[in-house]
Amino acid sequence: MLEHHVRDYISDKLSALGINSDPYGVELTIVFVSVVIGIAIIGHLITHHIIVRTIRNVLHRTNEPLSDAFSKYKVLEKLTLLVPVMVLDLLIPLALGHYTLLSAIADKVLSISILISFIRLVFALLDALNDVATFKGITRRMPVKSFVQLIKLFTFFVGLVVSMSILANESPVIFLSGLGVATGFVMLVFKDTILGFVAGIQLSANRMISLNDWIEMDSFKANGSVEEISLTTVKVRNFDNTVSMIPAYALVQNAFVNWQGMSDSGGRRIKRAVNIDVNSIRFMTDEEIESLKDIRILREYLFEKSKEIKAYNDELDEIPHLGNTRQMTNLGVFRAYLAAYLRTNKDIHSYMMFMVRQLDPTPEGLPLQIYAFTNNTDWVFYEGVQADLFDHIYSIMPLFGLRPYQALSGHDVLGLKKN
């Protein structure tokens, strides 16, 4: 054996110097172990203070996000811990010599220590890469954290099997061959993990959801921004600062709304109607039309429409009568005014569709719907623009002789009784 030759060589050298040394004595074993520990410490110091610092400085100058992530999770520090453990694992059996049992125990302990250190290094490296992916925006396109967690789970499982094989002094293949029997149990225990991983792939492949997306899912009371996509759950920060945890597979199996397309488009839709009292709809007189020409945004419409109607009426051979001739209505002019008002409103998106349309009449009046998009998707801005728009609509309606519909209230009934 190599260790025997080394011990005999060192023992002969010590004897030549006049030092009695039994190659298998306790004293020489202690010396050997001390020397090995010293070599391990020196290796650790060299790795930590020279190699690691050099790598850290290079990363800081060339890739600062990666350098920050490595520092946060102490990737390089965990790497330096592997060096002394590997030195001990290599030299301790040599130092212990013929102490077979002690050497075997030390070998097993050190082998498992190397395995644990390696797994910790892999975990830290994966966390660092996940942070870098988040910094570069990659996590918006694919669920990197789900893949990281899956690799961690696989690494842990492999580490557990290898540890058992080291302790039992058997090949890992023997333990892996027994997994076929336990497949049902594994599927039951890791059901959510497997479903979550498959769902994560589907969410990523179909680009159904990404970090910071605004989603709404009523079945889970979720309405807010996606903060985290993990292997099994999706974390949503709701607008009231509550947090909803949604199983990843639920997003594939159930319906939800992703508002991110609206945010990316740069426009947020206004779709609201004001109910017109049908009893206030009528033809407009020439005097009313002339007075409305003072409204700048209506002048072109009134001029063109008056010209068109006059040309039509002049061609009639019938007796001039309201039933025969064309006339402007206050509702039609009001619709034209609102369309012009939307066109000139600086807060309305000019490159997206906008219109003013009538809906089916209801017992509550004739709905006149505004369909347009604001040029800013911010919620507060959107609500402000929408409120200002309908404030103006309700305030300007009497100028066109129109009334909004409103059901009788208790105050109205009391007023009728007094009259």
N, C-alpha and C positions, 0 to 999 in steps of 0.2 A: 504493500500500500504506500501511496505517496507520502502520507503523513508520517508513517513509520520511518521512511528514509530521511525525511526532514528532521524528525526528532533525533534520530541516530547521528546525523551530521552535526546538529547543534550540540548534542551531548559530547561528541568527540572533540569539537572545538573548545568547549568549556573545560573538558578534561585536560587538553593540551595546555590550557592556561593555568592548570593546577586547581581547577574548581571541580569538586566531585558533583556530578549531576547524573541522576538516574533518568534515562530518557522517558520513563513512564512514571516518574515521581510526581507528587503533588506540587512541589515547588516549581518545577519546570512547566507544569500545566498552568499554574497561576501566572507565570511569566508570559507564556504563550497567549493566554486569554487577555492579559493586560495589554500586550503588544497589539493584538487584534482590535481591542476596543480603542486603543490610541490611533491605529490606522483608520478606523471608522470615523472617529472624531475629526481627524485631519482631513479626511475625504469630504466630510460634511462642511467643514469650515471653508475649504477650497471651493467647493461647489457654491456655497451660499455667498461668500464674500467676493468671489472673482467671476465665476461663470454667470450666476444669477444676476449680479449687478450689471454685468456687461450686456446681457440680454435685455434687462429692464431699460437701460439707457438707450439701446438701439430701438426698442419698441416705442419708447417715449418720443423719440425724434421722428420715427417713420409712421407709426400707427398709434396715435394717442388714445382713441377709443378702446383698442385692444389692450393697450398698456393699463388703462384705468380699470378695465374689467378683470385683468389678471391680478391687479393689486387688490381689488375688492374681494375676490374669492381666494386670494393667496395661492394661485396656481403654481408659481415658481417655487414658493416655500414648500408646498407639498411635494414638489418634484425633488427638492434637496433631501427630504426625509427618506426617499427611496435609496439614496446612495449609501448611507451608513448601514441600513438594514440589509442591503445586498452584500456589502462587504462582510458583515457579521455572518450572514448565511453562507458565504463562500469559505470563510476562514475559521469559524468556530468549530466545525467538525474536525478540522486539521489540528486545532489547538487542544481539543479534548482528548484526542488520541484514542487510547484503548478503553476509555470510559464509554462503552458502546451505548448503554441505556441513556446516559445523560446526553450523549451526542445526538441520539435519535430524537429525544424530547426537544432539545434545542433546535434541531433541524426543522421539526414540525412547527414549532412556535414561530421561528423566524420565517418559514415559508408562508404561513398564514399572515404574518405581519406584513410581508411583501405584498401579498394579495390585497390586504385591507388598505395599505398605503396606495397601491395602484388604483383601487376602486375609488378612494377619496380623490385621487388626482383626476380620474376620468370625470367624476361628478363635478368637481370644481371647473374643469375645462369646459364641460357642457354648459354650466351656468354662465361662464364668461362669454362663450360663443352666443348664447341666447341673448345676453345683454347687448352684444355687438350687433346682432341681427335686429334687435329692437331699435337701437340707435340709428341704423341705416334704413329702417322702414321695411325690412324684409318681412317682419311679422304681420304687416298689414295685408300681405298677399298670401301668406301661408302660415298655418299654425305651428310655428317652430317649437313653441313650448311643449306641444303635444308630442312631437318627435323626440325632444329632449327627455321628457318623462318616460317615454317608451324605452329609449336606449338605457336610461338609468335602471328601469325595471329589469330589462334583459341582462344588464351588467351585474346587477345584484343577484339575480337568479343564477347566472353562470358562476359568480364568485361563491355563492352558497354551495353549489354542487362541487366545485373544485376544493373548497375547504373541507367538505365531508370526505372527499376522496383522499385528501392529505392525511386527515385524522385516521381514516380506516386503512390507509396504505393500499388503496385499490385504485384502479383506473377510473377516471370520470365517466367513461363509456358505460360502465356497469350501472352507475346511478342514472345516467340519461336513458338507458334502456328500460328502466322501470317507469318512465313517464307515461308510456302508453296505457298502463293500468290506471294511472291517476289523472288521465286527461279529463274525465268527467268532473272530477273534483276541482281541477284547475279552472275549467270553464265556468263552474259555478262561483268560485271565489273571485275570479277576475272578469266576471260578466260585464260590469260597468266599464272596466278598463278596456276590454275588447270592443264593446259597443262604442265607447267614446273615441277610441282610435279610428275605427272605421268611419264614424261620423265626422271626425276631424279631417280625414282624407276627402270625404264628400264635400264638406264645407269649403275646403281649400280648392279642390278641383273645379267646383262650380262657382267659386268666388261668392258664396252666399253671405259670408260674414267676415269681418276683419276687425282688428283692434281700432278703438275709437269710433266705430260705426254706431249710429243711433238706431236702435232696434226697439220694436214694440211687440210684446207677446202677452196678451191679456190673460192667457191660462196660467201664467206664472207671475202675474202682476208686475211685469217688467216693462219699463218705459224709460230708457236712458242710454248711456254710452257704454260700450263694451270695454271693460278695463283689462280683462284677462281671459285668454282661451287656453285651458289646460287639457290634459288628456281625458278627463271625465266630465268637467264642468266648464261653463262659460259664466264669468262674473260680470254683472251689469250694474253700473252705478246709476240709479234712478235719479230723476230730476229733483226729488225731495230728499236726496242724499241717503236714501235707504239702498240696500244692496240686495239684488236678486241673484241667486245661484241656480242656473238652469243646466240640467244634464245635457251634454253635447248631443247625444242622440235624439233628444226631444226637439232640437232645432231642425233635424232632418225629418222627423216623423210628424211634427205638428206645424201649423201655419204660424208665421210671424211676419212682421213688416220691417223691412230695412230701409230707413230713410236716407241712407248715405248717398244714394243716387241723386236725391234732391239737393243735398249739400254740395255735391260735386258739380251739379249743373249750374250753380250760381243763381238760381231763381227758386222762390218758394211760392206756391200757388195760393191765390185768394179765390175762394169759391163760396160766395155768400149772396143771399137774395134779400131784397127788401120787398115787402108785400104792399102793392098799390091798391087803394080803395077803388074798385071799378066804377063807382058812382062819380068819381072825379075825372074820369077819362072823357074827353070831348074834342070837338074840332076847335081850332084856334082862329081868332079873328085877324083881319089884316093889321089892325092896330097893335095887337099883341105880338104879331110877327115882327113888325117894325121896331117895337120896343126891345125885342130880343136880339136885334141886330147890333145892339150896343155891346153884346158879349163877343169879345174878339174871336174866341175859338169856335163860335157858331156862325160867323158871318159867311164863310165860304159855303157851308152846308145850306144855310137859308137861301143864299143867292142861287145856287145850283138847283135846289129843290123847287124854289119858286119859279124858276125858268122852266123846269121840266113840267111842273103842274100846269102852268099857263099855256105852254105849247099843247099839252094834251086837251085842256078844256077848250082852247080856241078851235080845235078840229072837230068838236062835237056839233052835230046838227040838231041835237035834242034841246028841249027847253032847259035853261040853266036851273038846275035843282040839285040839292045836296046829294040826292040819290044817284044823280047822273055824273056829277063832276067829282074831281079829286080835290081833297083838302088836306092840309096838314093837321095832325092831331098833337095834342100836348104831350101824349106819351111818346109818340114817334120822335118829336123834337127833343124830348128829354133823353131818349136813348141815344140820339146823335150827340147831344151835349156830353153825356157820360163817356161815350167812346172817345170824343175829342179830349175830354178831361184826362182820361187814362193815357192817351197818346202823348200828352204834354207834361204828364207828371214825372218828375225826375226820379222818383222812387220806384216806378214801375219799369220792369225789364222790357226794353223796346224790341228785343230780338226774339222774344217768346210770344206765344199767342195771347191775345187779349180780345175780349168781346163783351157786349152787353146783350143778353138774350132773355126772351120771355119763356117762362115755364108754364105748365098746364095750370089753368085757374083752379083755385081751391076755395072752400068756404071762408078762408081767411084773406081772400083777395087774389090779385094777380101777381105772382112772384116775378120780380125783375132781377135777374141774377148777374152779378159781376164775376167774370172769369178772367183773371190776370195773374201775373207773377211779379213779386217784388224782386229787385236786383240785389238783394242781400238776404242770405238765409238765416241770419241771426234771429233767434226767437223774439227777443225784445224789440228789435227793429221791425220785424214782420208784424207783430201785434200793434205797434204804434202806427205803421203805415195803414193797416187795415182799419184801425179805429178812426184815424183822421179822414180816410176816404168815406166811411159811412157817416161820420159826423157831417161832412160836407153834403152828402147825398140827402140826408134828412132835412138839412137846413135850407137847401136850394130848391126842394120840391115845390113849395108854395109859389115860387116865381113862375112855375110852369102850370099853375092851377091844379096841381096834384096833391093828394093826401095819402099818407101811409095808413095802412089798415091797423086798427087797434081795437081789441075787444073791450066792451064796457067794463069799467072797474067800479068798485063800490063808491068811489068819489063821483064818478059820472052819474050813477043812479041817484045819489043824494042831490046832485045839481038839477036833475030832471024833476025831482019832487018839489024842489024850491020854486022852479019855474011854473 
